[in-house]
Amino acid sequence: MRMKKLALAMMLLAGASGVSTAMAAEPAAADPAVNTVIQPDAAASAVLQPDPQPASSEAPAATATHEPSQQPDDSVATTSSNPASAEQQSVATAPAAGASSAPASQEAGASASVQVQPGSNQPSPAVNPPVEAASGAEKNEPQPAVINLHATQKPAQTPADKALFTPEQEARIGELAKAYLLQHPELLIEVDQKLQKIQYDEQMKAMSNAAIQHQDELLNDETVPAIGPEDATVAVIEFFDYQCSVCAHQAPIIQSLMKNNPQVRFIFKEWPIFGYRWKPSFQAAETGLRIWQQKGGDAYLKYHNALFARGHVEGALTQKDVTKAASAAGAGKLKNSDMLGTLSRTDILAKNTGFQGTPGIIVMPLSGAAAETVTIYPGGAMEEMLQAAINKASGSAGH
């Protein structure tokens, strides 16, 4: 028996490819579910040697699956009457037939190497898992995202993070700027003028807003002199002191402006800012208010112009000058009424409007004043400037 098995193994090693058995074909035809054609007794004797060709799925030593051969009927060996031949025919079909009947991918998935365990006559099939199946499973597994921390871009540095110049460079720039300004000092004057213009515009805006906020006190205080028609639409308001030299130069300009604009109301705010230094300044303001309240607008205007006409300013004004001006206005005898309340309100109003000295002039509508229709001149103004302000306040600018 062992000799027969050894002979069969020798035949397999020699590459006998034409051996096929009817015994293997009959069970497969009877039961398609049975795919194993290796018989226990025969398989035990088939000790497969390594294939001299490179290991591949196309030429296995033995196949675990077997499909019906596609060869012609005359290629199948007939059953031999020799018992040894019959036993040989019970072995699995030749490798060449199995390799040509199944696709390479199926054979690779079903092939198994048969090894004989030491001390045992039974073979131990060791099935090697297909490499493609394992690699496919690995491909289906989700791969974690790879983040390259070194590739993260850093935000660009801003000028605040890094100085534009080194201390040495800054020192050198300062030296160059100083040398240039010393060679061109007129630039300092230009810069100063620009700064003053900016500050002046900001001041005018703030004072205009203050005038609009206090327009009722500016326009409707009956205790202060107001010359002009009751239905006037524009008012010219002046804060002044009889001892102020600039106010003295402004007086004839106001007189000419009144003559050329009879439709405008002129309001005179007595503000004796030099009264703490020169007492006649305060006495002249009180006398003017009494004349207004007791004698009316015409008498007040005569007194006002006569006192400025004397030209006694900056401490030169006397009580005698005040008395003569009142007599010229026809107001020699006046009641000694207290004007302190009116003067106090005027002082507060001037400061709230933003004036810091005399003269201070405001040109504005008598009603509905707005920033674009209010003009303020701290320190006085020429007649042309005042006329332009009147036109703007009345809505006839440019006409």
C-alpha positions in Angstrom: 0.0 0.0 0.0 2.8 2.4 0.9 4.5 1.5 -2.4 1.4 2.5 -4.3 1.2 5.8 -2.5 4.9 6.4 -3.2 4.4 5.7 -6.8 1.4 8.1 -7.0 3.5 10.8 -5.4 6.2 10.2 -8.0 3.7 10.6 -10.7 2.5 13.9 -9.4 6.1 15.2 -9.1 6.8 14.2 -12.6 3.9 16.4 -13.8 1.5 13.8 -14.9 -1.3 16.1 -16.2 -3.6 13.6 -17.9 -4.9 11.7 -14.8 -8.5 12.2 -14.0 -10.8 9.8 -12.2 -14.4 8.9 -12.6 -14.6 8.5 -8.8 -14.0 12.2 -8.3 -16.4 13.2 -11.1 -19.4 11.0 -9.9 -19.7 12.6 -6.4 -19.4 16.1 -7.9 -22.1 15.3 -10.4 -24.4 13.7 -7.8 -24.0 16.5 -5.2 -22.9 19.9 -6.5 -22.4 21.1 -2.9 -19.6 18.7 -2.4 -16.5 20.5 -3.7 -13.7 18.5 -2.0 -12.4 15.8 -4.2 -9.5 14.7 -2.1 -10.3 11.4 -0.4 -9.0 10.9 3.2 -7.0 7.8 2.3 -5.6 9.1 -0.9 -4.9 12.6 0.5 -2.9 11.1 3.4 -0.5 9.6 0.9 -0.1 12.8 -1.2 2.8 14.6 0.2 3.2 17.6 -1.9 6.6 19.0 -2.6 7.2 22.7 -3.2 6.5 23.7 -6.7 9.8 24.5 -8.5 8.0 27.5 -10.1 7.5 30.7 -8.2 4.6 30.6 -5.8 1.5 32.1 -7.4 -2.2 31.7 -7.4 -2.1 30.3 -10.9 -0.3 26.9 -10.1 -1.3 25.6 -6.7 0.0 22.2 -5.5 -3.6 21.1 -4.8 -7.0 22.8 -5.1 -9.7 22.7 -2.5 -12.3 23.5 -5.1 -12.9 21.8 -8.4 -15.0 22.8 -11.3 -16.0 20.4 -14.0 -13.3 20.1 -16.6 -13.9 22.0 -19.8 -11.7 19.6 -21.8 -13.2 17.3 -24.5 -14.3 13.8 -23.5 -11.4 12.2 -25.2 -9.0 14.0 -22.9 -10.3 12.1 -19.8 -8.4 8.9 -19.0 -10.5 5.7 -18.9 -10.7 3.6 -15.8 -7.9 1.0 -15.6 -8.5 -2.6 -14.7 -5.3 -2.6 -12.7 -6.0 -2.0 -9.0 -3.0 0.2 -8.7 -4.1 2.2 -11.6 -7.6 2.5 -10.2 -6.3 3.7 -6.9 -4.2 6.2 -8.8 -7.2 7.4 -10.6 -9.0 8.2 -7.4 -6.6 11.0 -6.7 -7.5 14.6 -7.5 -7.2 15.9 -11.1 -3.9 17.2 -12.4 -2.8 20.7 -11.5 -2.9 21.8 -15.1 -6.5 21.0 -15.6 -7.5 22.8 -12.4 -5.5 25.8 -13.2 -7.0 26.2 -16.6 -10.6 25.8 -15.4 -10.8 28.5 -12.7 -9.9 32.2 -12.8 -6.7 33.2 -11.1 -8.4 35.3 -8.5 -10.7 32.5 -7.4 -7.9 29.9 -7.2 -5.8 32.3 -5.1 -8.7 32.7 -2.7 -9.4 28.9 -2.4 -5.9 27.4 -2.6 -4.4 25.7 0.5 -1.1 24.1 1.2 -1.3 20.7 2.7 1.3 19.8 5.3 1.8 16.6 7.2 2.1 17.1 11.0 5.0 15.2 12.6 3.8 11.9 14.2 0.5 11.9 12.4 -0.6 10.2 9.2 -3.4 12.8 8.7 -2.6 16.0 6.8 -3.2 19.3 8.4 -4.6 21.9 5.9 -3.1 25.3 6.6 -5.1 27.9 4.7 -3.2 31.1 4.1 -5.5 34.1 4.1 -5.6 35.9 0.8 -3.4 39.0 0.7 -5.9 40.9 -1.4 -8.7 40.3 1.1 -6.7 41.6 4.0 -5.6 44.7 2.0 -9.2 45.4 1.0 -10.3 45.4 4.6 -7.6 47.8 5.5 -8.6 50.0 2.6 -12.2 50.1 3.9 -11.2 51.2 7.4 -11.4 55.0 7.9 -8.0 56.6 8.1 -7.4 59.3 10.7 -6.8 62.8 9.4 -3.1 63.8 9.5 -2.4 67.3 10.7 0.9 68.8 10.0 1.5 71.2 12.9 4.6 72.6 11.3 2.6 73.7 8.3 0.4 76.0 10.3 0.9 79.5 9.3 1.7 82.1 11.9 -0.1 85.5 11.7 1.9 88.3 10.2 3.5 90.7 12.7 1.8 94.0 13.0 3.7 97.3 13.5 2.6 97.2 17.1 4.4 93.9 17.6 7.6 95.1 16.0 9.1 98.6 16.1 9.5 100.3 12.8 12.8 101.8 13.7 15.6 100.9 16.0 16.5 103.4 18.8 19.6 104.4 16.7 17.4 105.0 13.7 14.9 107.1 15.6 17.7 109.2 17.1 19.1 109.8 13.6 15.6 110.8 12.2 15.2 113.3 15.1 18.5 114.9 14.2 17.6 115.2 10.6 14.2 116.7 11.4 15.7 119.2 13.7 18.3 120.2 11.2 15.7 120.6 8.5 13.4 122.8 10.6 16.3 125.0 11.6 17.0 125.5 7.9 13.3 126.1 7.1 11.7 127.8 10.2 8.8 129.1 8.1 7.4 125.5 8.3 6.9 126.0 12.0 4.7 129.0 11.3 2.7 127.1 8.7 2.2 124.2 11.2 1.1 126.6 13.9 -1.4 128.3 11.6 -2.8 124.9 10.6 -3.2 123.9 14.3 -4.8 127.2 15.2 -7.3 126.8 12.3 -8.3 123.3 13.5 -8.7 124.6 17.1 -10.6 127.6 15.9 -13.1 125.5 13.9 -13.6 123.2 16.8 -14.2 126.2 19.1 -16.7 127.7 16.7 -18.6 124.5 16.5 -18.9 124.2 20.2 -19.9 127.8 20.7 -22.6 127.6 17.9 -24.1 124.6 19.7 -24.1 126.5 22.9 -25.7 129.5 21.3 -28.5 127.3 20.0 -29.0 125.7 23.4 -29.2 129.2 25.1 -31.0 131.0 22.3 -34.0 132.0 24.4 -31.8 133.8 27.0 -29.8 135.4 24.2 -32.8 136.7 22.3 -35.7 137.2 24.7 -34.3 139.0 27.9 -36.3 142.2 28.1 -34.0 143.7 30.7 -31.2 144.2 28.2 -31.2 146.8 25.3 -32.6 145.5 22.0 -32.9 147.9 19.0 -34.8 147.0 15.9 -38.2 145.9 14.6 -40.3 143.4 16.5 -40.8 141.3 13.5 -37.1 141.0 12.7 -35.9 137.6 11.5 -32.2 138.0 12.3 -30.5 139.3 15.5 -26.9 140.6 16.0 -25.9 140.1 19.7 -22.8 141.8 21.1 -21.2 141.3 24.5 -19.0 144.3 25.3 -17.3 146.5 28.0 -17.0 150.3 27.7 -13.3 150.1 28.8 -12.5 147.5 26.1 -10.3 149.1 23.4 -11.4 146.5 20.7 -15.1 147.2 21.6 -14.4 150.9 21.0 -13.1 150.1 17.5 -16.1 147.8 16.9 -18.7 150.5 17.9 -18.6 152.5 14.6 -18.8 149.2 12.6 -22.0 148.3 14.5 -23.4 151.8 13.8 -22.8 151.4 10.1 -24.2 147.9 10.1 -27.4 149.1 11.8 -27.9 151.8 9.3 -27.6 149.4 6.4 -29.8 146.7 7.9 -32.8 148.3 9.5 -34.7 145.0 9.4 -32.2 143.4 11.8 -32.5 143.5 15.6 -29.4 144.5 17.5 -29.1 143.3 21.1 -26.5 144.9 23.5 -25.2 142.7 26.3 -23.5 144.9 29.0 -20.6 142.7 30.3 -18.3 144.8 32.4 -15.4 142.3 32.7 -13.0 145.1 33.7 -15.2 146.2 36.6 -13.1 144.3 39.2 -10.1 146.5 38.1 -11.7 149.8 37.1 -14.9 150.8 38.9 -16.2 153.2 36.1 -16.5 150.1 33.9 -19.2 148.7 36.2 -20.8 152.1 36.7 -21.1 152.7 32.9 -22.8 149.3 32.5 -25.4 150.0 35.2 -26.2 153.4 33.8 -26.7 152.0 30.3 -29.2 149.4 31.7 -31.1 152.1 33.6 -31.4 154.3 30.5 -32.8 151.4 28.5 -35.3 150.5 31.1 -36.3 154.1 32.0 -35.8 156.0 28.7 -36.1 153.4 26.0 -34.1 152.4 23.0 -33.3 155.7 21.3 -31.9 157.2 24.5 -29.8 154.1 25.2 -28.3 154.1 21.6 -27.3 157.8 22.1 -25.7 157.1 25.4 -23.9 154.0 24.0 -22.4 155.8 21.0 -21.4 158.9 23.0 -19.5 157.0 25.6 -17.5 155.0 23.1 -16.9 158.2 21.1 -14.9 159.7 24.0 -12.3 157.0 23.5 -11.5 156.6 27.2 -10.6 152.9 27.5 -8.3 150.6 29.3 -8.7 152.4 32.6 -9.1 155.9 31.2 -12.9 156.0 31.6 -14.2 158.1 34.5 -17.5 158.6 36.3 -17.6 162.1 34.8 -17.5 160.6 31.3 -20.5 158.4 32.2 -22.5 161.4 33.5 -21.8 163.5 30.4 -22.9 160.7 28.1 -26.1 160.2 30.0 -26.9 163.9 29.9 -26.3 163.9 26.1 -28.8 161.1 25.7 -31.5 163.1 27.7 -31.2 160.9 30.8 -29.8 163.2 33.4 -32.1 162.1 36.1 -32.4 158.3 36.6 -33.8 156.2 39.4 -31.2 154.3 41.4 -32.5 150.8 40.4 -30.4 147.7 41.1 -29.0 146.3 37.9 -26.9 143.6 39.6 -29.3 140.7 38.7 -29.2 141.6 35.0 -25.4 141.9 34.9 -25.0 138.6 36.7 -27.2 136.8 34.2 -25.3 138.3 31.3 -22.0 137.2 32.8 -23.2 133.6 33.2 -24.7 133.6 29.7 -21.5 134.8 28.1 -19.4 132.1 29.8 -21.9 129.4 29.0 -21.8 130.4 25.3 -18.0 130.1 25.4 -16.8 133.7 25.4 -13.7 134.5 27.3 -13.5 138.2 26.7 -15.0 141.2 24.9 -16.1 141.8 22.3 -18.1 138.7 21.5 -20.6 138.8 18.6 -23.3 136.3 17.6 -25.4 136.5 14.4 -28.4 134.1 14.4 -32.0 133.8 13.4 -34.6 134.9 16.0 -36.3 131.5 15.6 -35.3 128.1 14.3 -31.6 128.6 14.8 -29.3 125.8 13.4 -25.6 125.3 13.2 -25.5 126.3 9.5 -27.3 129.6 10.3 -25.4 130.7 13.4 -22.1 132.7 13.2 -19.9 133.6 16.1 -17.1 136.1 16.2 -15.1 136.1 19.5 -12.9 139.3 19.4 -15.0 141.3 16.9 -15.3 141.3 13.1 -15.2 143.6 10.1 -18.5 145.0 8.6 -18.2 142.7 5.5 -17.9 139.6 7.7 -20.9 140.7 9.8 -23.0 141.4 6.7 -22.2 137.9 5.3 -23.3 136.4 8.6 -26.6 138.4 8.5 -27.2 137.2 4.9 -26.5 133.6 5.9 -28.9 133.8 8.9 -31.6 135.3 6.9 -31.3 132.6 4.2 -30.1 135.0 1.5 -26.4 134.0 1.4 -24.8 134.8 -2.0 -27.6 137.2 -3.0 
